[in-house]
Amino acid sequence: MPPNTSPGPRVAGGSFRIGGRKLAARNCQDEVVAALVALQRHTDAHVFTIREVYAEMTAARTRYAETTVFKTMQRMKVPSNRPPYLCRVRVGRQSYRLEPAEPRSPAERANDAVGGPV
């Protein structure tokens, strides 16, 4: 086969530049962390229920459902792969608090995916 057989995309008209990259939208974890920080400022407490977190997110006009917030907080048992590095600690039956955590290395994340070191 001759080289360069794919001429690339063919678009009618002249070239145009597409705008710069858009900033990433806030995800549910970002909103949970923001709600926890706001709750800490309002109440001077450090332990909150999921309902309290969701009520704060609703006041801030979140687009996420309560079940999504619950699942996000469940997944925050392990520190995230990007800042802010926080992990959720269970306190009592239905209460949680966030604690700072150290970032995990790619090897540690790979071990989590396969169930432990090989």
C-alpha positions as CSV (number, residue, x, y, z in Angstrom):
1,M,0.0,0.0,0.0
2,P,1.4,3.4,-0.8
3,P,2.2,5.8,2.0
4,N,-0.1,8.6,3.0
5,T,-3.2,6.8,1.8
6,S,-5.4,8.7,4.3
7,P,-5.8,12.3,3.1
8,G,-7.3,13.3,6.4
9,P,-10.6,15.0,7.0
10,R,-12.2,17.0,4.2
11,V,-14.1,20.0,5.2
12,A,-15.6,22.5,2.9
13,G,-14.5,26.1,3.4
14,G,-11.5,27.6,5.0
15,S,-9.8,26.7,8.2
16,F,-10.9,28.1,11.5
17,R,-9.5,28.0,15.0
18,I,-11.4,26.3,17.7
19,G,-11.4,28.2,21.1
20,G,-9.2,27.3,24.0
21,R,-9.9,24.5,26.4
22,K,-12.9,25.0,28.7
23,L,-12.3,24.6,32.4
24,A,-13.6,21.3,33.8
25,A,-17.0,21.5,35.5
26,R,-17.2,20.8,39.2
27,N,-18.0,17.2,39.9
28,C,-20.0,15.7,42.8
29,Q,-16.9,15.2,44.9
30,D,-15.9,18.9,44.5
31,E,-19.4,19.9,45.6
32,V,-19.4,17.5,48.6
33,V,-16.1,19.0,49.8
34,A,-17.4,22.5,49.3
35,A,-20.6,21.7,51.3
36,L,-18.5,20.2,54.1
37,V,-16.3,23.2,54.3
38,A,-19.4,25.5,54.4
39,L,-21.0,23.3,57.1
40,Q,-17.8,23.5,59.2
41,R,-17.8,27.3,58.9
42,H,-21.5,27.6,59.8
43,T,-21.6,25.2,62.7
44,D,-18.0,24.8,63.9
45,A,-18.6,21.1,63.9
46,H,-16.5,18.5,62.1
47,V,-19.0,15.5,61.9
48,F,-22.0,15.6,59.6
49,T,-24.6,13.2,58.2
50,I,-25.2,12.7,54.5
51,R,-28.6,14.5,54.9
52,E,-26.9,17.6,56.3
53,V,-24.4,17.6,53.5
54,Y,-27.1,17.2,50.9
55,A,-29.2,20.0,52.5
56,E,-26.2,22.3,52.2
57,M,-25.6,21.2,48.6
58,T,-29.3,21.8,47.8
59,A,-29.1,25.3,49.2
60,A,-26.1,25.9,46.9
61,R,-28.3,24.6,44.0
62,T,-26.6,21.3,43.2
63,R,-27.6,19.3,40.2
64,Y,-26.9,16.0,41.9
65,A,-29.5,13.7,43.4
66,E,-29.2,12.5,47.0
67,T,-28.3,9.0,46.0
68,T,-25.4,10.4,43.9
69,V,-24.1,12.3,46.9
70,F,-24.4,9.2,49.1
71,K,-22.5,7.1,46.6
72,T,-19.8,9.8,46.2
73,M,-19.4,9.9,50.0
74,Q,-19.2,6.1,50.1
75,R,-16.4,6.2,47.5
76,M,-14.4,8.8,49.5
77,K,-13.2,6.1,51.9
78,V,-10.0,6.1,49.8
79,P,-8.1,9.3,49.0
80,S,-8.8,10.6,45.5
81,N,-6.2,10.7,42.7
82,R,-6.2,14.5,42.6
83,P,-6.3,17.4,45.0
84,P,-7.9,17.9,47.5
85,Y,-6.6,14.6,48.9
86,L,-9.3,13.8,51.4
87,C,-10.8,10.6,52.8
88,R,-14.0,10.0,54.6
89,V,-13.9,8.6,58.1
90,R,-17.1,7.1,59.6
91,V,-18.0,8.4,63.0
92,G,-21.0,6.7,64.6
93,R,-23.8,5.0,62.7
94,Q,-24.6,7.6,60.1
95,S,-22.1,10.4,60.6
96,Y,-18.9,11.2,58.7
97,R,-16.0,13.6,58.7
98,L,-13.2,14.3,56.2
99,E,-9.6,14.0,57.0
100,P,-6.6,15.0,54.9
101,A,-4.8,12.1,53.3
102,E,-1.5,11.6,51.5
103,P,-1.7,11.1,47.7
104,R,-1.4,7.6,46.5
105,S,1.2,6.4,44.0
106,P,0.1,4.8,40.7
107,A,1.4,1.4,42.1
108,E,-0.9,1.7,45.1
109,R,-3.9,2.5,42.9
110,A,-3.0,-0.5,40.7
111,N,-2.9,-2.7,43.8
112,D,-6.4,-1.5,44.7
113,A,-7.7,-2.4,41.3
114,V,-6.5,-6.0,41.4
115,G,-7.2,-6.6,45.1
116,G,-3.7,-6.3,46.6
117,P,-0.1,-6.7,45.7
118,V,0.9,-9.5,43.5
